[in-house]
Amino acid sequence: MFDKAKDLYKLQKEARKIQKELKDTEVEASGANGQVSVVFNGEMHLVSIKVGEEMLSPDKKRELEETLKKVIAEAISRAQAVAAEKAKGLMGGMNFPGM
């Protein structure tokens, strides 16, 4: 019983470490030849959006909207992949039935 509690404490400690790493990890995606970029952290929180002057004209509105959609989805996907990889390392050391 004591060994299981010790393992659980170790797992919680490692999970907190990974959570901090995810918060500090940033992923970026860009589009429209670098005119639009977004940065998310590993917790999938938006950190920044940058839009070049060229994309701010009224005739570029639709292109800007589509580019933002694309780069946001790409950045979130990358952040999810980073989080999954870190979680995989954490879960790899545990022996859970069915996993």
C-alpha positions as CSV (number, residue, x, y, z in Angstrom):
1,M,0.0,0.0,0.0
2,F,2.8,2.4,0.9
3,D,4.5,1.8,-2.4
4,K,1.4,2.7,-4.3
5,A,1.1,6.0,-2.4
6,K,4.7,6.7,-3.1
7,D,4.2,6.0,-6.8
8,L,1.1,8.3,-6.8
9,Y,3.1,11.1,-5.1
10,K,5.8,10.7,-7.7
11,L,3.3,10.8,-10.5
12,Q,1.7,14.0,-9.2
13,K,5.1,15.6,-8.8
14,E,6.0,14.7,-12.4
15,A,2.5,15.9,-13.7
16,R,3.1,19.3,-12.0
17,K,6.5,19.5,-13.7
18,I,5.0,18.7,-17.1
19,Q,2.3,21.2,-16.6
20,K,4.8,23.9,-16.0
21,E,6.8,22.8,-19.0
22,L,3.7,23.0,-21.2
23,K,2.9,26.5,-19.9
24,D,6.5,27.6,-20.8
25,T,6.5,25.8,-24.2
26,E,5.4,27.9,-27.2
27,V,4.4,26.8,-30.7
28,E,4.0,29.1,-33.7
29,A,2.2,28.8,-37.0
30,S,2.2,31.3,-39.8
31,G,0.6,31.9,-43.1
32,A,0.2,34.4,-46.0
33,N,3.9,34.4,-46.5
34,G,4.6,35.3,-42.9
35,Q,2.1,38.1,-42.8
36,V,0.0,36.3,-40.2
37,S,1.3,34.4,-37.2
38,V,-0.1,33.0,-34.0
39,V,1.7,31.6,-30.9
40,F,0.0,29.2,-28.5
41,N,1.6,27.7,-25.4
42,G,1.5,24.0,-24.6
43,E,-1.6,24.5,-22.5
44,M,-3.3,25.6,-25.7
45,H,-3.7,29.2,-24.6
46,L,-3.2,32.0,-27.1
47,V,0.0,33.9,-26.4
48,S,0.1,36.3,-29.4
49,I,-1.3,37.2,-32.9
50,K,0.7,39.2,-35.4
51,V,-0.8,40.6,-38.6
52,G,1.4,42.4,-41.2
53,E,0.3,45.8,-42.5
54,E,-0.3,44.3,-45.9
55,M,-3.2,42.1,-44.6
56,L,-5.0,45.0,-43.0
57,S,-6.5,46.5,-46.1
58,P,-10.3,46.1,-46.6
59,D,-9.8,44.0,-49.8
60,K,-7.8,41.4,-47.8
61,K,-10.5,40.9,-45.1
62,R,-11.6,37.5,-46.4
63,E,-8.0,36.3,-46.9
64,L,-7.1,37.4,-43.4
65,E,-10.0,35.6,-41.9
66,E,-9.2,32.4,-43.7
67,T,-5.5,32.6,-42.9
68,L,-6.2,33.2,-39.2
69,K,-8.5,30.2,-39.1
70,K,-5.8,28.0,-40.7
71,V,-2.9,29.2,-38.6
72,I,-4.9,29.0,-35.4
73,A,-5.9,25.4,-36.1
74,E,-2.4,24.5,-37.0
75,A,-0.9,26.0,-33.9
76,I,-3.5,24.3,-31.7
77,S,-2.7,21.0,-33.4
78,R,1.0,21.5,-32.7
79,A,0.3,22.4,-29.1
80,Q,-1.8,19.3,-28.6
81,A,0.9,17.1,-30.1
82,V,3.5,18.6,-27.7
83,A,1.1,18.0,-24.8
84,A,0.4,14.4,-25.9
85,E,4.0,13.6,-26.2
86,K,4.8,14.9,-22.7
87,A,1.8,13.0,-21.3
88,K,2.9,9.8,-23.1
89,G,6.2,10.0,-21.3
90,L,4.4,10.4,-17.9
91,M,2.0,7.6,-18.5
92,G,4.6,5.3,-20.0
93,G,6.1,4.6,-16.5
94,M,2.7,3.7,-15.0
95,N,1.2,0.3,-15.2
96,F,-2.5,0.8,-15.7
97,P,-4.6,-2.1,-16.9
98,G,-6.1,-1.5,-20.4
99,M,-3.7,1.3,-21.3
